[in-house]
Amino acid sequence: MGIIVANLFITLDGVYQAPGGREEDTEGGFGFGGWQAPVSDDEADAAIGAEIGRIDALLLGRKTYDIFAGYWPQQSDTVGTTFNRVPKFVVSSSLTAPGWAGTTVLADAAAAGRLREDYGEVHMFGSGVLIRSLLKENAIDRLHLWLYPVTLGQGKRLFDGGTIPASFRLAEPARTFPKGSVSLVYERAGDVRTQDMPATQVA
């Protein structure tokens, strides 16, 4: 049985929209496209490249798929070669003729969860709406947050009012990078537990 890993480039205030370019995703009048590069560095980029090098299949939501399919087929660097080589899956109810070679359309999040039966590491990038759907299905095995030291105050956020209550545990030691970004890898750890904080005594 394989795993599904959701990679998300995210700001301190939870925004994941358009990290890679000014025109990547302007939906909702988003004006901060391309926020990732100024707060990234060579070490962080190398770590992301190493993560991409591990993937056996790529899983995307429709919005992110359209962005990727418009860019990566024309790229021949290491990342582009990997993305173009591996099987790609997109969850969509409307896409019928995907143009990116090697793409299979899936009907829903439940079908996406079953990819673990066929691939060792299925990786997602972006695709926040799909990530939330898969979290509800308990079909995300690892949530890999690439956290960057910037706040935007607007844009699409990973967690909103529809987020299910859940606990997570750190699956790998946190890794920090020179410009302040942090790699955080979490696994589900069951339901949320509550208790009162112990009383403190002041000497």
C-alpha positions as CSV (number, residue, x, y, z in Angstrom):
1,M,0.0,0.0,0.0
2,G,1.4,3.4,-1.0
3,I,0.9,6.8,0.4
4,I,-0.6,10.1,-0.7
5,V,1.5,13.1,0.1
6,A,0.0,16.6,-0.1
7,N,2.7,19.3,-0.7
8,L,1.6,22.8,-0.2
9,F,3.6,26.1,-0.4
10,I,1.9,28.2,2.2
11,T,2.2,31.6,3.9
12,L,2.1,32.3,7.7
13,D,-1.5,33.3,7.3
14,G,-2.4,30.1,5.5
15,V,-2.5,31.3,1.8
16,Y,-1.5,28.9,-0.9
17,Q,-2.7,30.8,-4.0
18,A,-0.3,31.5,-6.8
19,P,3.1,31.0,-5.2
20,G,4.9,30.6,-8.5
21,G,4.1,33.6,-10.7
22,R,2.2,36.9,-10.9
23,E,-0.3,35.6,-13.4
24,E,-0.5,32.0,-12.1
25,D,-3.9,32.5,-10.4
26,T,-5.5,35.9,-10.1
27,E,-8.9,34.6,-9.1
28,G,-10.7,36.8,-6.7
29,G,-8.5,39.8,-7.6
30,F,-5.5,38.2,-6.0
31,G,-2.6,40.6,-6.3
32,F,0.3,38.8,-4.8
33,G,1.1,36.1,-7.3
34,G,4.7,35.1,-7.2
35,W,5.2,35.5,-3.5
36,Q,7.3,32.4,-3.0
37,A,10.5,33.2,-4.9
38,P,11.6,36.3,-2.8
39,V,11.5,34.3,0.4
40,S,13.0,31.1,-1.0
41,D,16.7,30.1,-1.4
42,D,18.9,27.4,-2.9
43,E,18.6,25.1,0.0
44,A,14.8,25.2,0.1
45,D,14.6,24.8,-3.7
46,A,16.9,21.8,-3.5
47,A,14.7,20.2,-0.8
48,I,11.6,20.7,-3.0
49,G,13.5,19.2,-5.9
50,A,14.4,16.2,-3.8
51,E,10.8,15.7,-2.8
52,I,9.6,15.9,-6.4
53,G,12.3,13.3,-7.3
54,R,10.5,10.8,-5.1
55,I,7.1,10.8,-6.8
56,D,5.6,7.8,-8.6
57,A,2.4,9.6,-9.6
58,L,1.1,13.1,-9.6
59,L,-2.4,14.0,-8.3
60,L,-3.9,17.4,-8.9
61,G,-7.2,19.3,-8.6
62,R,-8.6,20.8,-11.7
63,K,-7.3,24.4,-11.1
64,T,-3.8,23.3,-10.4
65,Y,-3.8,20.8,-13.2
66,D,-4.7,23.5,-15.7
67,I,-1.8,25.7,-14.4
68,F,0.6,22.8,-14.6
69,A,-0.5,21.5,-18.0
70,G,0.0,25.0,-19.4
71,Y,3.6,25.1,-18.3
72,W,5.4,21.9,-17.5
73,P,5.0,20.1,-20.9
74,Q,7.3,22.7,-22.3
75,Q,10.0,22.3,-19.6
76,S,12.9,19.9,-19.9
77,D,14.7,20.5,-16.6
78,T,14.8,17.9,-13.8
79,V,11.4,18.9,-12.4
80,G,9.8,19.1,-15.8
81,T,11.2,15.7,-16.8
82,T,9.8,14.1,-13.7
83,F,6.3,15.7,-14.1
84,N,6.1,14.8,-17.7
85,R,7.3,11.2,-17.1
86,V,5.1,10.1,-14.2
87,P,1.4,9.2,-14.5
88,K,-0.8,12.2,-13.8
89,F,-4.3,12.1,-12.3
90,V,-6.7,15.0,-12.1
91,V,-10.0,15.0,-10.2
92,S,-12.7,16.7,-12.3
93,S,-16.3,16.4,-13.2
94,S,-16.0,18.4,-16.4
95,L,-12.6,17.6,-18.0
96,T,-13.1,15.1,-20.8
97,A,-10.0,15.4,-23.0
98,P,-6.9,16.3,-21.0
99,G,-4.1,17.6,-23.2
100,W,-1.2,16.7,-21.0
101,A,0.1,13.3,-22.0
102,G,-0.2,10.6,-19.5
103,T,-3.2,12.1,-17.7
104,T,-6.2,10.2,-16.3
105,V,-9.3,11.9,-15.2
106,L,-10.8,10.8,-11.8
107,A,-14.4,11.4,-10.9
108,D,-14.0,12.2,-7.2
109,A,-11.9,12.2,-4.1
110,A,-12.7,8.6,-3.3
111,A,-11.2,7.5,-6.6
112,A,-8.1,9.5,-5.9
113,G,-7.7,7.8,-2.5
114,R,-7.6,4.4,-4.2
115,L,-4.4,5.4,-6.1
116,R,-2.5,4.2,-3.0
117,E,-3.3,0.7,-4.2
118,D,-1.2,1.1,-7.3
119,Y,1.6,3.6,-6.6
120,G,4.2,3.9,-3.9
121,E,4.2,7.7,-3.5
122,V,1.4,9.8,-5.0
123,H,2.3,13.5,-4.6
124,M,0.0,16.5,-4.8
125,F,1.0,20.1,-5.2
126,G,-1.3,23.0,-4.7
127,S,-4.9,21.7,-5.1
128,G,-6.1,23.1,-1.8
129,V,-9.8,22.2,-2.5
130,L,-8.9,18.6,-3.3
131,I,-6.7,18.4,-0.3
132,R,-9.6,19.4,1.9
133,S,-11.8,16.8,0.3
134,L,-9.2,14.1,0.8
135,L,-8.7,15.0,4.4
136,K,-12.4,14.5,4.9
137,E,-12.0,11.0,3.4
138,N,-8.9,10.4,5.6
139,A,-7.0,9.8,2.4
140,I,-4.0,12.1,3.0
141,D,-1.2,10.1,4.5
142,R,1.3,13.0,4.8
143,L,0.6,16.7,4.8
144,H,3.9,18.4,3.8
145,L,3.7,22.2,4.5
146,W,6.4,24.4,3.0
147,L,5.9,27.4,5.3
148,Y,7.2,30.8,4.2
149,P,7.8,33.9,6.3
150,V,5.3,36.2,4.7
151,T,1.6,37.2,5.3
152,L,-0.7,38.3,2.5
153,G,-4.1,39.0,4.1
154,Q,-5.9,37.8,1.1
155,G,-6.1,34.7,-1.2
156,K,-7.1,31.1,-1.0
157,R,-6.4,29.4,2.3
158,L,-6.0,25.8,3.0
159,F,-8.1,25.7,6.2
160,D,-11.5,27.4,6.4
161,G,-14.8,26.9,8.0
162,G,-15.3,23.5,6.4
163,T,-12.2,22.0,7.9
164,I,-12.7,18.8,9.9
165,P,-11.4,18.6,13.4
166,A,-8.3,16.4,13.5
167,S,-5.0,16.0,15.3
168,F,-1.6,15.6,13.6
169,R,1.8,14.5,14.6
170,L,5.2,15.6,13.2
171,A,6.4,12.8,11.0
172,E,9.9,14.1,10.3
173,P,12.1,16.6,12.1
174,A,11.2,20.2,11.0
175,R,13.8,21.6,8.6
176,T,14.6,25.3,8.4
177,F,16.2,27.2,5.5
178,P,18.4,30.3,5.3
179,K,15.6,32.8,4.3
180,G,13.3,31.6,7.1
181,S,11.1,29.0,5.3
182,V,10.3,25.8,7.2
183,S,9.5,22.2,6.0
184,L,6.9,20.6,8.2
185,V,5.7,17.0,7.5
186,Y,2.6,15.9,9.4
187,E,0.6,12.6,9.7
188,R,-2.9,12.2,11.0
189,A,-3.0,11.4,14.7
190,G,-6.7,10.8,15.3
191,D,-9.4,13.0,16.7
192,V,-8.9,16.2,18.6
193,R,-8.6,15.8,22.3
194,T,-9.2,18.5,24.8
195,Q,-8.2,19.1,28.4
196,D,-7.6,21.9,30.8
197,M,-4.1,23.2,31.1
198,P,-2.6,22.4,34.5
199,A,-2.6,25.1,37.0
200,T,0.7,26.9,37.5
201,Q,2.2,28.0,40.8
202,V,4.1,31.2,41.1
203,A,6.8,31.0,43.7
